[in-house]
Every structure is written in C-alpha cells, then in structure tokens.
Amino acid sequence: MKNKKKSSAALFGFALVVFTLLLLVSEIAVAVINSVLADSDLGAYSTTLVILPVFSLAVTGFVVYLYYLVNVKSRTLVESLERVAHGDYTTRIEIKKGDSFANVYENFNKMTRELTSVKTLREGFIHDLSHEIKTPLCSIQGFASLLLEGGATEEESRRYLTIIANEAERLRNYAEGVLALSKLEHQEVAGESKDVRLDMQLRECVVTMQRSWEGKGIEVALDLEPVTAKTDGEMLRHVWTNLLENAIKFTPENGKIAVGLKRANGFAEVTVRDSGAGVPEGETDKIFEKYYRAGNAAKTRGSGLGLAVCKRICVLLNGEITCTSKLGEGSEFKVKLNV
C-alpha cells in the first residue's frame, strides 16, 4: 500500500512539473514572438494564451500516460524478479496482445522456465547422488561388519569381500567422474597434441574391455580405416572408454556392438553403435548434460557424468559428438575430429 501511495505521489508530482514547464515555455515563447513582431492583434494573442494551456495539458497527459505505462510495466517486471530472487521459479508474466513489453516479458518467462528445469534437474541430482553414495556405503559397512563378527565360511567371506570391492569401485568411479568433469569445465584448452593412430587406439580400448563384452555374449564388429590425427590421445581414450562402457552396459546379452572409423571431408568420424534399448525421442541432446539420465536408464547404475565428460573433451579438441537413436533399436554415437 505504501509503495502504491508513493508511486501515485511521484506520478502527480511528475505531471505537475511537466505541465508547469510546458505552460511556462509556451507563454514565454508567445510573449517573445509578440514583442518582436509588435503584434497589435490582442484577440489573436488572447486566443493563443487560451489554446496554449489546453495544448500543454494535452501534451502533459500524453507524457504522463507514457510515464505511467512504463512505470507499471517496469514495476511488474521488478516485482516478478523479486519473487524469482526469493526462489519462486514458477513466476510468469501474462502477455497481452499488442503489449509493448511483450518481448521483455517473453524473455523473462523463458528464463523462469529454464530456472524451473534447472531446479528440477538439481533436485533430481541430489536425490540420485544420495542414493549413489548411500547404497554402496551401506553395503560396505554391512558386509564389513559381518566379517568383523566372524563365523563366516571361507566362501561367504570371499563373497562379502567381492561385494565390498565392487561397491568401493563404484564409489571410486563416481568420484573420478565428478572430479574429471570439474577439471574439464575449468579447462580452456586441450593438452599436448601428438600424432595418434585412432584405429589402433580404438582397437586397444575394445580389447581392454573384452572381458566385459564377452561376459554378456556380445558380438563386437570393427570396421576401422587407418587414420592418424594430431590430438590429445589421453583425453580421446577417455571418450572411447566411456562410449564403449555405455554400449556394453545398455546392450542386452547376445547383442551387437559396431565400432567404425573412417576419413570423410577432412574429418575423422568414429561411430559406436549398439543394439540396446535406445534413447527416448527428444532426449538425445539432453543425455550430454551432466547428471542427466534418460528416462529408460533409471534402473541402470550410473552417475550421468560420462557423456558430459565426453562432450566437454570433444569441445576442447575442437570436435563434436552427437547421438542418433530409436527406442528399442539401439543408439549410435558419432565423434568428428579434425585430421
């Protein structure tokens, strides 16, 4: 209420000042012109003196209206921004047809929609983070306590230790993912560039993971052209490892994975294709955002960091990574690099 009274008082004061100034300037102008021209037509002069206040009043009304319009629109925007500042990301400004502030309001509404999305993603991440950390820690603590109590057979002890080792590995991978992404986000350029035989590097990564894909009975097909690129080999190895791990993780038993490499239009194109569940429509770009996990990946272990790391590495190497997918038919990730 106080703000409205202050606003009304300010508007009245502004109108009074504008009207007074216009009237004063107009009267002075007419007096000067009459004096210079020695106009003896008092009737015309008197008429002018009557018209000028009316004209001044009309101009004042128009100026005040503009002031009021801008003031109201600005106050609406300021009040909405204050609500957002206090955490209300659901704030939206109604846009009326022909509104002079329509573009400003639309950008404001776009901002709040983005903030709502970020808030939802953050809350989801906190939930997933607590689950990702709490579950393995509980397992480690529980099975370690069983071992300390004694009485377990050798077979049971081995099983408990295996679970502890696996859960510890899970925590370590998660921590490494968070640290790697944090480092990459603050890194502006890639490391030292050297000649890297991409075909040999990809083959080595596939062989390194042979135990994983053979354990699921997955058939891996390689179609690798000899291609050399001047790049950061260690960073690239991280990309291939992440893509292959994802392909193995999401490909069902006895499925297929195809890894390809070719030179095309001055670029090296690497493709990793799987016969897994695929990515829901509209989410192929989002999966490269940190902590984001596709809707059908909820039951699969993961932090949502791997593809974000791959994306950042590709950016640093002046390359790009994309995904094409069809639900139920698998996904194909393509990495393009300068050669």
C-alpha positions as a LaTeX table, in Angstrom:
\begin{tabular}{lrrr}
\hline
Residue & $x$ (\AA) & $y$ (\AA) & $z$ (\AA) \\
\hline
Met1 & 0.00 & 0.00 & 0.00 \\
Lys2 & 2.82 & 2.38 & 0.87 \\
Asn3 & 4.54 & 1.68 & $-2.45$ \\
Lys4 & 1.34 & 2.45 & $-4.35$ \\
Lys5 & 0.90 & 5.77 & $-2.45$ \\
Lys6 & 4.50 & 6.70 & $-3.16$ \\
Ser7 & 4.03 & 5.80 & $-6.82$ \\
Ser8 & 0.85 & 7.90 & $-7.09$ \\
Ala9 & 2.53 & 10.86 & $-5.40$ \\
Ala10 & 5.51 & 10.59 & $-7.73$ \\
Leu11 & 3.21 & 10.43 & $-10.76$ \\
Phe12 & 1.25 & 13.51 & $-9.62$ \\
Gly13 & 4.45 & 15.43 & $-8.97$ \\
Phe14 & 5.84 & 14.43 & $-12.37$ \\
Ala15 & 2.63 & 15.58 & $-14.13$ \\
Leu16 & 2.65 & 18.91 & $-12.29$ \\
Val17 & 6.25 & 19.62 & $-13.21$ \\
Val18 & 5.74 & 18.72 & $-16.88$ \\
Phe19 & 2.57 & 20.83 & $-17.17$ \\
Thr20 & 4.17 & 23.84 & $-15.46$ \\
Leu21 & 7.26 & 23.71 & $-17.64$ \\
Leu22 & 5.28 & 23.34 & $-20.87$ \\
Leu23 & 2.95 & 26.20 & $-19.95$ \\
Leu24 & 5.81 & 28.46 & $-18.90$ \\
Val25 & 7.84 & 27.79 & $-22.03$ \\
Ser26 & 4.79 & 28.30 & $-24.25$ \\
Glu27 & 3.80 & 31.59 & $-22.60$ \\
Ile28 & 7.36 & 32.93 & $-22.84$ \\
Ala29 & 7.59 & 31.90 & $-26.49$ \\
Val30 & 4.34 & 33.70 & $-27.39$ \\
Ala31 & 5.34 & 36.82 & $-25.45$ \\
Val32 & 8.70 & 36.99 & $-27.19$ \\
Ile33 & 7.18 & 36.48 & $-30.64$ \\
Asn34 & 4.51 & 39.13 & $-29.96$ \\
Ser35 & 7.14 & 41.61 & $-28.75$ \\
Val36 & 9.39 & 41.04 & $-31.77$ \\
Leu37 & 6.61 & 41.29 & $-34.31$ \\
Ala38 & 4.85 & 44.13 & $-32.42$ \\
Asp39 & 1.59 & 42.27 & $-32.88$ \\
Ser40 & $-1.34$ & 44.52 & $-32.00$ \\
Asp41 & $-3.96$ & 41.86 & $-32.53$ \\
Leu42 & $-4.87$ & 41.34 & $-28.86$ \\
Gly43 & $-7.72$ & 38.99 & $-29.80$ \\
Ala44 & $-5.37$ & 36.57 & $-31.51$ \\
Tyr45 & $-2.93$ & 36.91 & $-28.67$ \\
Ser46 & $-5.62$ & 36.19 & $-26.10$ \\
Thr47 & $-6.82$ & 33.18 & $-28.10$ \\
Thr48 & $-3.29$ & 31.89 & $-28.18$ \\
Leu49 & $-3.00$ & 32.29 & $-24.43$ \\
Val50 & $-6.12$ & 30.17 & $-24.03$ \\
Ile51 & $-5.05$ & 27.49 & $-26.53$ \\
Leu52 & $-1.56$ & 27.08 & $-25.11$ \\
Pro53 & $-2.66$ & 25.83 & $-21.68$ \\
Val54 & $-5.01$ & 23.36 & $-23.36$ \\
Phe55 & $-2.20$ & 22.19 & $-25.65$ \\
Ser56 & 0.17 & 21.97 & $-22.68$ \\
Leu57 & $-2.40$ & 19.98 & $-20.76$ \\
Ala58 & $-2.85$ & 17.54 & $-23.66$ \\
Val59 & 0.90 & 17.04 & $-24.08$ \\
Thr60 & 1.25 & 16.62 & $-20.32$ \\
Gly61 & $-1.48$ & 13.99 & $-20.33$ \\
Phe62 & 0.26 & 12.07 & $-23.11$ \\
Val63 & 3.65 & 12.24 & $-21.38$ \\
Val64 & 2.11 & 11.19 & $-18.06$ \\
Tyr65 & 0.39 & 8.25 & $-19.76$ \\
Leu66 & 3.70 & 7.09 & $-21.21$ \\
Tyr67 & 5.36 & 7.53 & $-17.83$ \\
Tyr68 & 2.55 & 5.58 & $-16.14$ \\
Leu69 & 2.74 & 2.81 & $-18.76$ \\
Val70 & 6.50 & 2.39 & $-18.41$ \\
Asn71 & 6.26 & 2.63 & $-14.62$ \\
Val72 & 3.56 & $-0.05$ & $-14.39$ \\
Lys73 & 5.36 & $-2.39$ & $-16.80$ \\
Ser74 & 8.66 & $-1.87$ & $-15.01$ \\
Arg75 & 7.08 & $-2.42$ & $-11.61$ \\
Thr76 & 5.51 & $-5.68$ & $-12.84$ \\
Leu77 & 8.90 & $-6.84$ & $-14.05$ \\
Val78 & 10.70 & $-5.77$ & $-10.85$ \\
Glu79 & 8.13 & $-7.47$ & $-8.61$ \\
Ser80 & 8.38 & $-10.65$ & $-10.68$ \\
Leu81 & 12.17 & $-10.58$ & $-10.46$ \\
Glu82 & 11.93 & $-10.19$ & $-6.69$ \\
Arg83 & 9.75 & $-13.31$ & $-6.49$ \\
Val84 & 12.29 & $-15.22$ & $-8.56$ \\
Ala85 & 15.09 & $-13.93$ & $-6.34$ \\
His86 & 13.24 & $-15.46$ & $-3.38$ \\
Gly87 & 13.11 & $-18.84$ & $-5.11$ \\
Asp88 & 9.70 & $-18.78$ & $-6.81$ \\
Tyr89 & 10.69 & $-20.07$ & $-10.27$ \\
Thr90 & 7.04 & $-20.67$ & $-11.20$ \\
Thr91 & 6.56 & $-16.90$ & $-11.66$ \\
Arg92 & 5.19 & $-15.99$ & $-15.09$ \\
Ile93 & 4.11 & $-12.63$ & $-16.50$ \\
Glu94 & 0.90 & $-12.56$ & $-18.52$ \\
Ile95 & 1.48 & $-11.27$ & $-22.03$ \\
Lys96 & $-1.41$ & $-9.40$ & $-23.66$ \\
Lys97 & $-1.80$ & $-8.94$ & $-27.38$ \\
Gly98 & $-0.04$ & $-5.80$ & $-28.59$ \\
Asp99 & 1.81 & $-5.36$ & $-25.29$ \\
Ser100 & 4.82 & $-3.06$ & $-25.82$ \\
Phe101 & 6.76 & $-5.12$ & $-23.26$ \\
Ala102 & 5.85 & $-8.44$ & $-24.86$ \\
Asn103 & 9.42 & $-9.25$ & $-25.90$ \\
Val104 & 10.78 & $-8.43$ & $-22.44$ \\
Tyr105 & 8.11 & $-10.49$ & $-20.71$ \\
Glu106 & 8.60 & $-13.42$ & $-23.06$ \\
Asn107 & 12.34 & $-13.46$ & $-22.30$ \\
Phe108 & 11.51 & $-13.30$ & $-18.57$ \\
Asn109 & 9.14 & $-16.26$ & $-18.86$ \\
Lys110 & 11.74 & $-18.17$ & $-20.85$ \\
Met111 & 14.27 & $-17.52$ & $-18.08$ \\
Thr112 & 11.93 & $-18.77$ & $-15.36$ \\
Arg113 & 11.12 & $-21.89$ & $-17.37$ \\
Glu114 & 14.83 & $-22.61$ & $-17.67$ \\
Leu115 & 15.32 & $-21.99$ & $-13.94$ \\
Thr116 & 12.47 & $-24.38$ & $-13.16$ \\
Ser117 & 14.12 & $-27.00$ & $-15.36$ \\
Val118 & 17.48 & $-26.47$ & $-13.66$ \\
Lys119 & 15.87 & $-26.67$ & $-10.22$ \\
Thr120 & 14.15 & $-29.93$ & $-11.12$ \\
Leu121 & 17.39 & $-31.32$ & $-12.50$ \\
Arg122 & 19.30 & $-30.23$ & $-9.38$ \\
Glu123 & 16.76 & $-31.81$ & $-7.05$ \\
Gly124 & 16.89 & $-34.99$ & $-9.08$ \\
Phe125 & 20.67 & $-34.96$ & $-8.93$ \\
Ile126 & 20.67 & $-34.54$ & $-5.14$ \\
His127 & 18.29 & $-37.48$ & $-4.85$ \\
Asp128 & 20.39 & $-39.61$ & $-7.20$ \\
Leu129 & 23.62 & $-38.51$ & $-5.52$ \\
Ser130 & 22.39 & $-39.51$ & $-2.09$ \\
His131 & 21.30 & $-42.86$ & $-3.50$ \\
Glu132 & 24.54 & $-43.42$ & $-5.44$ \\
Ile133 & 26.65 & $-42.77$ & $-2.34$ \\
Lys134 & 24.39 & $-44.16$ & 0.38 \\
Thr135 & 23.75 & $-47.55$ & $-1.23$ \\
Pro136 & 27.38 & $-48.63$ & $-1.70$ \\
Leu137 & 28.39 & $-47.21$ & 1.69 \\
Cys138 & 25.64 & $-49.20$ & 3.41 \\
Ser139 & 26.76 & $-52.35$ & 1.58 \\
Ile140 & 30.40 & $-51.80$ & 2.50 \\
Gln141 & 29.54 & $-51.10$ & 6.13 \\
Gly142 & 27.14 & $-54.03$ & 6.39 \\
Phe143 & 29.37 & $-56.71$ & 4.90 \\
Ala144 & 32.44 & $-55.37$ & 6.71 \\
Ser145 & 30.52 & $-55.73$ & 9.99 \\
Leu146 & 29.63 & $-59.33$ & 9.12 \\
Leu147 & 33.29 & $-60.10$ & 8.51 \\
Leu148 & 34.29 & $-58.46$ & 11.80 \\
Glu149 & 31.75 & $-60.53$ & 13.71 \\
Gly150 & 33.48 & $-63.69$ & 12.47 \\
Gly151 & 31.91 & $-67.08$ & 11.96 \\
Ala152 & 31.54 & $-66.73$ & 8.19 \\
Thr153 & 32.72 & $-69.57$ & 5.99 \\
Glu154 & 35.55 & $-69.02$ & 3.53 \\
Glu155 & 33.07 & $-68.94$ & 0.66 \\
Glu156 & 30.88 & $-66.38$ & 2.45 \\
Ser157 & 33.89 & $-64.25$ & 3.35 \\
Arg158 & 35.02 & $-64.24$ & $-0.26$ \\
Arg159 & 31.53 & $-63.24$ & $-1.42$ \\
Tyr160 & 31.37 & $-60.44$ & 1.16 \\
Leu161 & 34.80 & $-59.15$ & 0.16 \\
Thr162 & 33.83 & $-59.23$ & $-3.51$ \\
Ile163 & 30.75 & $-57.11$ & $-2.78$ \\
Ile164 & 32.83 & $-54.65$ & $-0.74$ \\
Ala165 & 35.40 & $-54.39$ & $-3.55$ \\
Asn166 & 32.70 & $-53.84$ & $-6.19$ \\
Glu167 & 30.93 & $-51.18$ & $-4.16$ \\
Ala168 & 34.21 & $-49.41$ & $-3.41$ \\
Glu169 & 34.97 & $-49.47$ & $-7.14$ \\
Arg170 & 31.56 & $-47.97$ & $-7.81$ \\
Leu171 & 32.26 & $-45.10$ & $-5.40$ \\
Arg172 & 35.69 & $-44.56$ & $-6.89$ \\
Asn173 & 34.29 & $-44.35$ & $-10.42$ \\
Tyr174 & 31.68 & $-41.86$ & $-9.30$ \\
Ala175 & 34.25 & $-39.67$ & $-7.56$ \\
Glu176 & 36.56 & $-39.81$ & $-10.59$ \\
Gly177 & 33.69 & $-38.78$ & $-12.85$ \\
Val178 & 32.84 & $-35.76$ & $-10.70$ \\
Leu179 & 36.49 & $-34.70$ & $-10.44$ \\
Ala180 & 37.15 & $-35.22$ & $-14.16$ \\
Leu181 & 34.18 & $-33.13$ & $-15.19$ \\
Ser182 & 35.01 & $-30.40$ & $-12.67$ \\
Lys183 & 38.54 & $-30.20$ & $-14.04$ \\
Leu184 & 37.41 & $-30.18$ & $-17.68$ \\
Glu185 & 34.84 & $-27.46$ & $-17.07$ \\
His186 & 37.61 & $-25.14$ & $-15.87$ \\
Gln187 & 40.00 & $-26.14$ & $-18.66$ \\
Glu188 & 40.08 & $-23.87$ & $-21.68$ \\
Val189 & 42.45 & $-25.77$ & $-23.98$ \\
Ala190 & 43.39 & $-29.41$ & $-24.54$ \\
Gly191 & 46.73 & $-30.89$ & $-23.53$ \\
Glu192 & 49.72 & $-31.52$ & $-25.76$ \\
Ser193 & 48.79 & $-32.67$ & $-29.28$ \\
Lys194 & 50.61 & $-35.61$ & $-30.83$ \\
Asp195 & 50.05 & $-37.89$ & $-33.79$ \\
Val196 & 47.59 & $-40.56$ & $-32.69$ \\
Arg197 & 46.62 & $-43.62$ & $-34.72$ \\
Leu198 & 42.93 & $-43.59$ & $-33.97$ \\
Asp199 & 42.30 & $-47.08$ & $-35.36$ \\
Met200 & 44.95 & $-48.62$ & $-33.11$ \\
Gln201 & 43.70 & $-46.72$ & $-30.07$ \\
Leu202 & 40.11 & $-47.84$ & $-30.63$ \\
Arg203 & 41.21 & $-51.44$ & $-31.10$ \\
Glu204 & 43.18 & $-51.31$ & $-27.84$ \\
Cys205 & 40.13 & $-49.97$ & $-25.95$ \\
Val206 & 37.93 & $-52.75$ & $-27.34$ \\
Val207 & 40.49 & $-55.40$ & $-26.34$ \\
Thr208 & 40.82 & $-53.88$ & $-22.86$ \\
Met209 & 37.07 & $-54.35$ & $-22.33$ \\
Gln210 & 36.94 & $-57.80$ & $-23.90$ \\
Arg211 & 36.11 & $-59.47$ & $-20.62$ \\
Ser212 & 33.07 & $-57.24$ & $-20.17$ \\
Trp213 & 31.50 & $-57.72$ & $-23.59$ \\
Glu214 & 32.39 & $-61.40$ & $-23.83$ \\
Gly215 & 30.79 & $-61.94$ & $-20.41$ \\
Lys216 & 27.47 & $-60.81$ & $-21.88$ \\
Gly217 & 27.95 & $-62.75$ & $-25.10$ \\
Ile218 & 28.04 & $-59.51$ & $-27.11$ \\
Glu219 & 29.38 & $-59.60$ & $-30.66$ \\
Val220 & 31.73 & $-56.70$ & $-31.39$ \\
Ala221 & 32.39 & $-55.80$ & $-35.04$ \\
Leu222 & 35.24 & $-53.46$ & $-36.03$ \\
Asp223 & 35.48 & $-51.51$ & $-39.28$ \\
Leu224 & 38.48 & $-49.26$ & $-38.78$ \\
Glu225 & 40.30 & $-47.37$ & $-41.50$ \\
Pro226 & 43.89 & $-46.35$ & $-40.72$ \\
Val227 & 43.54 & $-42.71$ & $-39.63$ \\
Thr228 & 46.08 & $-40.51$ & $-37.85$ \\
Ala229 & 45.04 & $-37.33$ & $-36.04$ \\
Lys230 & 47.12 & $-34.74$ & $-34.24$ \\
Thr231 & 45.33 & $-34.54$ & $-30.92$ \\
Asp232 & 45.45 & $-35.27$ & $-27.19$ \\
Gly233 & 45.49 & $-39.06$ & $-27.12$ \\
Glu234 & 44.82 & $-39.48$ & $-23.39$ \\
Met235 & 41.71 & $-37.31$ & $-23.49$ \\
Leu236 & 40.43 & $-39.19$ & $-26.52$ \\
Arg237 & 41.00 & $-42.55$ & $-24.84$ \\
His238 & 38.63 & $-41.37$ & $-22.10$ \\
Val239 & 35.95 & $-40.71$ & $-24.75$ \\
Trp240 & 36.29 & $-44.15$ & $-26.36$ \\
Thr241 & 36.24 & $-45.84$ & $-22.95$ \\
Asn242 & 33.05 & $-44.07$ & $-21.92$ \\
Leu243 & 31.26 & $-44.79$ & $-25.18$ \\
Leu244 & 32.22 & $-48.47$ & $-25.14$ \\
Glu245 & 31.29 & $-48.87$ & $-21.48$ \\
Asn246 & 27.86 & $-47.37$ & $-22.18$ \\
Ala247 & 27.38 & $-49.56$ & $-25.24$ \\
Ile248 & 28.22 & $-52.70$ & $-23.24$ \\
Lys249 & 26.07 & $-51.61$ & $-20.30$ \\
Phe250 & 22.94 & $-50.94$ & $-22.35$ \\
Thr251 & 23.29 & $-53.77$ & $-24.86$ \\
Pro252 & 21.43 & $-56.91$ & $-23.76$ \\
Glu253 & 23.07 & $-60.33$ & $-23.66$ \\
Asn254 & 23.97 & $-61.73$ & $-27.09$ \\
Gly255 & 23.53 & $-58.26$ & $-28.58$ \\
Lys256 & 25.78 & $-56.48$ & $-31.05$ \\
Ile257 & 28.16 & $-53.51$ & $-30.96$ \\
Ala258 & 29.77 & $-52.00$ & $-34.05$ \\
Val259 & 32.76 & $-49.64$ & $-33.90$ \\
Gly260 & 33.65 & $-47.76$ & $-37.07$ \\
Leu261 & 36.30 & $-45.28$ & $-38.17$ \\
Lys262 & 36.66 & $-43.50$ & $-41.49$ \\
Arg263 & 38.04 & $-40.32$ & $-43.00$ \\
Ala264 & 35.38 & $-38.06$ & $-44.51$ \\
Asn265 & 35.57 & $-34.45$ & $-45.75$ \\
Gly266 & 38.74 & $-33.67$ & $-43.80$ \\
Phe267 & 37.42 & $-35.21$ & $-40.59$ \\
Ala268 & 37.88 & $-38.46$ & $-38.76$ \\
Glu269 & 34.49 & $-39.98$ & $-37.99$ \\
Val270 & 34.22 & $-42.53$ & $-35.19$ \\
Thr271 & 30.94 & $-44.34$ & $-34.63$ \\
Val272 & 29.92 & $-46.62$ & $-31.77$ \\
Arg273 & 26.62 & $-48.35$ & $-32.45$ \\
Asp274 & 24.79 & $-50.74$ & $-30.12$ \\
Ser275 & 21.63 & $-52.84$ & $-30.22$ \\
Gly276 & 20.44 & $-51.72$ & $-26.82$ \\
Ala277 & 17.26 & $-50.09$ & $-25.57$ \\
Gly278 & 17.87 & $-46.78$ & $-27.33$ \\
Val279 & 17.12 & $-43.27$ & $-26.10$ \\
Pro280 & 13.57 & $-41.84$ & $-25.90$ \\
Glu281 & 12.66 & $-39.31$ & $-28.56$ \\
Gly282 & 13.67 & $-35.77$ & $-27.67$ \\
Glu283 & 16.37 & $-36.81$ & $-25.19$ \\
Thr284 & 19.35 & $-37.41$ & $-27.49$ \\
Asp285 & 20.70 & $-33.91$ & $-26.83$ \\
Lys286 & 19.92 & $-33.89$ & $-23.11$ \\
Ile287 & 21.96 & $-37.03$ & $-22.39$ \\
Phe288 & 25.12 & $-34.94$ & $-22.82$ \\
Glu289 & 24.11 & $-32.70$ & $-19.92$ \\
Lys290 & 25.77 & $-33.50$ & $-16.61$ \\
Tyr291 & 23.74 & $-35.63$ & $-14.21$ \\
Tyr292 & 21.05 & $-36.17$ & $-16.81$ \\
Arg293 & 19.91 & $-39.74$ & $-17.31$ \\
Ala294 & 17.43 & $-40.85$ & $-19.96$ \\
Gly295 & 14.06 & $-41.95$ & $-18.66$ \\
Asn296 & 14.63 & $-45.60$ & $-19.55$ \\
Ala297 & 18.07 & $-45.68$ & $-17.85$ \\
Ala298 & 16.76 & $-45.23$ & $-14.31$ \\
Lys299 & 17.28 & $-48.88$ & $-13.39$ \\
Thr300 & 20.85 & $-48.93$ & $-14.70$ \\
Arg301 & 23.74 & $-47.90$ & $-12.48$ \\
Gly302 & 25.38 & $-44.66$ & $-13.48$ \\
Ser303 & 26.02 & $-41.08$ & $-12.47$ \\
Gly304 & 25.01 & $-39.27$ & $-15.64$ \\
Leu305 & 28.52 & $-37.83$ & $-15.93$ \\
Gly306 & 30.19 & $-39.99$ & $-18.58$ \\
Leu307 & 28.63 & $-38.42$ & $-21.67$ \\
Ala308 & 29.01 & $-34.92$ & $-20.21$ \\
Val309 & 32.74 & $-35.63$ & $-19.89$ \\
Cys310 & 32.83 & $-36.88$ & $-23.50$ \\
Lys311 & 31.06 & $-33.74$ & $-24.70$ \\
Arg312 & 33.45 & $-31.44$ & $-22.88$ \\
Ile313 & 36.51 & $-33.29$ & $-24.19$ \\
Cys314 & 35.23 & $-33.07$ & $-27.76$ \\
Val315 & 34.67 & $-29.32$ & $-27.35$ \\
Leu316 & 38.24 & $-28.87$ & $-26.05$ \\
Leu317 & 39.56 & $-30.87$ & $-29.02$ \\
Asn318 & 37.54 & $-28.74$ & $-31.48$ \\
Gly319 & 35.44 & $-31.76$ & $-32.34$ \\
Glu320 & 31.83 & $-32.74$ & $-31.82$ \\
Ile321 & 29.82 & $-35.67$ & $-30.54$ \\
Thr322 & 26.24 & $-36.49$ & $-31.49$ \\
Cys323 & 23.75 & $-39.26$ & $-30.88$ \\
Thr324 & 21.05 & $-40.75$ & $-33.08$ \\
Ser325 & 18.75 & $-43.32$ & $-31.58$ \\
Lys326 & 15.50 & $-45.17$ & $-31.98$ \\
Leu327 & 13.75 & $-46.55$ & $-28.94$ \\
Gly328 & 14.06 & $-50.31$ & $-28.79$ \\
Glu329 & 16.56 & $-50.46$ & $-31.66$ \\
Gly330 & 19.74 & $-49.06$ & $-30.12$ \\
Ser331 & 21.85 & $-45.92$ & $-30.40$ \\
Glu332 & 24.73 & $-44.63$ & $-32.48$ \\
Phe333 & 27.25 & $-42.12$ & $-31.14$ \\
Lys334 & 29.36 & $-40.25$ & $-33.68$ \\
Val335 & 32.53 & $-38.31$ & $-32.89$ \\
Lys336 & 34.04 & $-35.98$ & $-35.53$ \\
Leu337 & 37.63 & $-34.77$ & $-35.22$ \\
Asn338 & 39.95 & $-32.70$ & $-37.37$ \\
Val339 & 42.74 & $-34.68$ & $-39.03$ \\
\hline
\end{tabular}
